Amino acid sequence: MQQKMELKRPVSILHLEDNPLDIELVSELLKDAGLDCVIERVRTRYAFQECLHWQEWDVILADFGLPAFDGLTALALARELQPRTPFIFVTGTMGEENAVESLKHGATDYVMKQNLARLAPAVERALKDRAEKLRRLETEAKLHEAQKQLQYLAYHDAVTGLPNRTYLSERLPDMLADARRDGKGIAVLFIDLDKFKSINDSLGHSVGDLVLKSIADRLKAAIRQGDMAARVGGDEFVLVLRSMKDRSDPAMTADRIIHAIAADITTGQHQLIVTCSIGISLSPENGTDAESLIRNADAALYAAKEKGRNTWRFFTSELNQRGMERLAMEHALRHALDGEEFFIEYQPQVEIATGKLVGVEALLRWGNAELGLVPPASFIPVAERTGEMQRIGEWVLRKACRQAKAWEGSGNVPPVLAVNVSALQFTHPSFQETLCSALSDAGLEPERLELELTETQLMENAETLGPLLHRLRKMGIKLAIDDFGVGYCGLHYLRTFPFSKLKIDQSFVRSILVAPRDAALTRAVIDMARGLQLELVAECVETMEQVRLLQSLGCEQIQGYIFSHPVPGEAFEERFLRGEVPAALLPKASQAASQLHPMLS
């Protein structure tokens, strides 16, 4: 008989038989059938058990009637110790009743010694069934392992290995139910890494991932067994602390986390310092369900960031109201652009001595039917946080460029147009392409456009922005630093980056008359700008006293209500561009010049 199965090794057979002649006969029959096998022969129960413990067999053959050891006992031992191994009775004394009973107890087959021609086919069939069963078991094991891996991935963050938002949303309700039953409190800490985006932008996501792993390890080390740490966003984590006795417990944990995260992180050649802000909500005081607690912790986190970052805040009812207002604003912002609720006003930049119009700044405004006229300082941070600033900023660029081009027919040479650009726009991969498209569609020369970037944005994104700023300057676009004086911008950045203008922050302008120190700092900024051959504009100038003092300090250009409030494009053209001289500016400029006198020696 030809072999029907290909095996990589000889078939291992354990043969329980006390008759030497039958042992030899079985061996010869199997070899004659072409079955490559190695047969281990045993006669006693002890030897049989030893062999079952010793190795796993491919087939077990057993006589049914042994002097001190019956076949059903042998079958029971085999099924207990090697349940996957085929078991075939080879016997001459087995009746039909015993045969049926053995099959019920797990025997694979039986062959009567009077008909041993069936033995080889029975063994081959058993081996084939066993191989198929093993393949099926292996496939099921792999499938089970894959399902476990998929479940793990579904409930855990791939970078840090921490539970993810899905796991948190399913586990937190159970933790709250346990806390209610035990009469204990729970605290939810919402953690956000401060300015983490700059690490990804400047050093790459591989370094950012290493930082996240380090942060995750520190969070796990800062909590107790039974508490939970989860990563719920790019740089956001949530901790759930159980068995809170009072407010001091989560407060101490928050302090511990802030100090742990602030410790130096070394990744390859980089040594980094990361800080975090934390919002805390408590159950049951701030909510009894998972959604409320996370939402309120997020509101407290927002307040912690407003407070200056690298700190923590508890949730309060006042924050709840502010959070609802912020949510309403976020919802309204998503529809504001499509609803044509945005508009742009323009404010002149003027040379003090002559009243000459030297520039104009485009200022975004938002009027909503329910919220009214929303201040830019209120809605721009929300737009940046929700990602809407990208679309809004592109709309501003295109709208302002078209307006600047339209002014070219006014008769006078239109001034350079300044447009504020968010850091989110500047760092977007397609920003330069979008900018070129806006200029091209409007037909505006690049030299007519000035982009303003705040000092704080520059400091946070210096390495990322450097190459882009040089490319924009090479195109002819002018660059200005807005709100200069509040972000501790180093002289190195002013020398390295191709800025042509500084705008003194309004906080200095408003205090120079009453704070000699601010006046001295303003003079230092003006002297530095002159030394670097940069134009200088003072923002938010509102009184003649401010005008006089700024000019005495050496500032030549100003912008503010003293000359004009921001006005729509048509009004700006009519007021400042029609005719030979911008007459509306000259009286005040002349008055300012005539009243000037030094106020500082």
Helices and strands as residue ranges (DSSP letters): E 11-16, H 20-32, E 37-42, H 45-54, E 59-62, E 65-66, E 69-70, H 71-81, E 87-91, H 96-104, E 109-112, G 113-118, H 119-155, H 165-182, E 185-193, H 197-203, H 205-222, E 228-231, E 236-244, H 248-262, E 265-267, E 270-272, E 276-283, H 290-306, E 312-314, H 317-336, E 342-351, E 357-368, E 372-374, H 376-386, H 389-406, G 407-409, E 416-420, H 423-426, H 431-442, G 446-448, E 449-454, H 455-460, H 462-475, E 478-484, H 491-496, E 501-504, H 506-511, H 516-531, E 535-538, H 544-553, E 557-558, H 569-572, I 573-577, H 586-595
